[in-house]
């Protein structure tokens, strides 16, 4: 296999590179930009939460799209290329993993990954570019002028697939499932959408990212599909044999004053309901990881700690383990996907009930995007707090949801959904 050339550059800022990449995205069919927003993470975050200030795959040398035997296809594709891969895993992959026949299935790819022409790694003011291109061509690529200004986002009106009354009725039905012992917890989601809208995805991502500053933010373009992501959550990271998962369960808004902010922090920190939700998902993740990990290597490093982000406080736990020797990364993904924080416990029954209760197919939402390196190490986020847009259909979609337990108040659950979607509503310039 031919190794990529490595070129090192000194840069003004991560923001400068982000702007250039968004400009370049207009002229390529495939791009995935993962942004950690490290300069704005003033609060201490969980261990190993950030790898790079920015990592991006630009342009496609080769790609894989699969809607059948997808993980096997990914394994074969990676074994063949032995290269960096960027892309996404749709929530619908669970239909292959668990052999579901979901009536809400659509024809979109369950996975889509591409081998980038340029790989960019940013840390502080150092940019490392890995590519098969010459230094001259790479210089031209890096030094492209991106002096432009986008217009303010035009007002977009979002509609919900179901009314608040219908949502509350569904939550009460789910609580009946919980009382019968079918499940302990279920993540119920709804879709907000807009039809026949024309947006500039790059502009909208900048608007969303500037207000949220999330550590797992991402801009992805795959042909006509755009994912504008402000996720605070990691799904799963693999580095050598070490695995780390960091589920989020528990959300509350930030306060407008220091006193109010402290009060809200302590409210979430002591919330029995949110702690219960989080612990249940931690147990689920421990069980998922134990299937592919060395005996006695699964540990909870951080349990139910509350961390501050731009708009919200989040309750985050960290679970680590050591993968069994010679296990392929696709088997690790198969064991853990979809993530427990977006399904429920027990996972299988929760997913079955999700299919029966939810109005729309989640598709990208509740899936994961990230990268895989030539050695099979990877890092994937959870696709939440995200705008999905198809430029041909002119369809814009925003999923949002929360964990439902026996202690859930349906009205408060609805309000939590609005808290989570609020930054997106502001970015879309909604009323």
Buried (B, 14 or more C-beta within 10 A) or exposed (E): EEEBEEBEBEBEEBBBBBBBBBBBBEEBEBBBBBBBBBEBBEEEBBEBBBBBBBBBBBBBBBBBBBBEEBBEBBBBBBEEBEBBBBBBBBBBBBBBBEEBEBEBBEEBBBBBBBBBBBBBBBBEEEBBBBBBBEEEEBBEBBEEEEEEEEEEBEEBEBEBBBEBEEBBEBBEBBBEBBEEEBBBBBBBBBBBBBEEBEBBBBBBBBBBBBBBBBBBBBBBBBBEBBBBBBBBBBBBBBBEBBBBBBBBBBBBBBBEEEEEBEEBBEEBBEBEBBBBBBBBBBBBBBBBBBBBBBEEBBEBEBBBBBBBBBBBBBBBBBBBBBBBEEBBBBBBBBBBBBBBBBBBBBBBBBBBBBBEBBBBBBBBBBBBBBBBBBEBBBBBBBBBBBBBBBBEEEBBBBBBBBBBBEEBEBEEBBEBBEBBBBBBBBBBBBE
